[in-house]
């Protein structure tokens, strides 16, 4: 009774989790792909009876549910979104460099010297702005007030200064290079987030299919036990009829025990696959889930030129390297500018007024203007050349890396496209081989009942049938996983599952 209560609680928790995952489809909406929307179909045997038996063993979980739960609760994705907080703030900091920066300084002092007490107050607000041309504009307003020995002094003044680099540090391209590089980095961060989510979806799909494989392997192992039991019953009937020696049943009994051992191994693999998927989905490790997706894939045609075009337009690593190359070009512009002499034009305008109240009161004003050029010309400093050499090497390395990635993508897509076609032919061959093996076993068992065959012949064909069942299962899962791998290599996983990043 307690076991049933625990199973019911786990079922309620999983159903609630799946419902919450589907409610957040505005951020992650993975619909069922066409090739896996059919109901579950066992590879062999009676589908209805096995479906009922499976339903009693766990909570049904479709592939769409698994992907939804992975998108909602996977720790890797949650960590990636946490990293995006600091990454987006870094872009804000870079863009803030061209915003006017306000400041306020000042102080209050009261001192007594030689019996004379003086009180003074200073307040100086200011603003500084960097212009796209590289010019720095600073404006400040100073206000000073003091009182002592019956004399009050009030001084106010404003200063406006402009400095425009003409060579080193000047120009729109050089000044805007940091913010442009930061924006490129932000695009790269978004691509890395896309790659992380795509890889996590792929891991969830692979883990789900591992569970599906383990479930089918359990069905096959149990079917092998039933066939071994039937052969044992046939042998006993033949012995009772005097048509078989009693010692020959030992081989059938040994074969039955071996098949039971196979069921234990399949049980262990099933538990391992279930735990792996539950951990990836961040669910309670005690939840009895049951994969229900179809294992009857449809053939998918591959058009290599189209696949290449899609990969180069969608792959996060290729697009990210293009952004990295653009960043090295910006770095080269800045490094080349850093080789120039320092030559700046500066201008300052200050206006002030001082008022003294007392026995010798007075009011004076001032207005000053300064305009000039400043330069600094190192003649033999190799350190000024080092950033340019490094930037040139970085650009060449980025171009080489881009070509390496491009060649790697072409190799992957060609290999996967060929693998899809080959695995489909293997799947068709495995289906025919399994059907023929099952037919051969059926014929040989009828011959054994009629006394026209021997035990070893039936066992040999049974062994071949078990191998054919496993080969068919591996071919089905392998073909489905190859399609998933191709989807990841194309960079279209998010489009396939209609996932919109919350970014």
Protein Blocks (a to p, Z undefined) as FASTA:
>chain_A
ZZmmmmmmmmmmmmmmmmmmmmmmmmmccdddfklmbccddfbdjfklmmmmmmmnoccd
dfklmmmmmmmmomklmmmmmmmmmmmmmmmmmmmmmpccdddddddddddeehiacddd
ddddddddddfkopacddddddddddeehiacddddddddddddfkeoiajklmmmmmmm
mmmmmmmmmmmmmmmmmmmmmmmmmmmmmmmmmmmmmmmmmmmmmmmmmmmmmmmmmmmn
opacfklmmmmmmmmmmmmmmmmmmmmmmmmmmmmmmmmnopafkbccddfbdcbdcddd
ddfklmmmmmmmmmmklmmmmmmmmmmmmmmmmmmmmmpccddddddddddddddedjkg
ccdddddddddddddddfblcklmmmmmmmmmmmmmmmmmmmmmmmmmmmmmmmmmmmmm
mmmmmmmmmmmmmmmmmmmmmmmmmmmmnopacfklmmmmmmmmmmmmmmmmmmmmmmmm
mmmmmmmmnopmmmmnopacdZZ
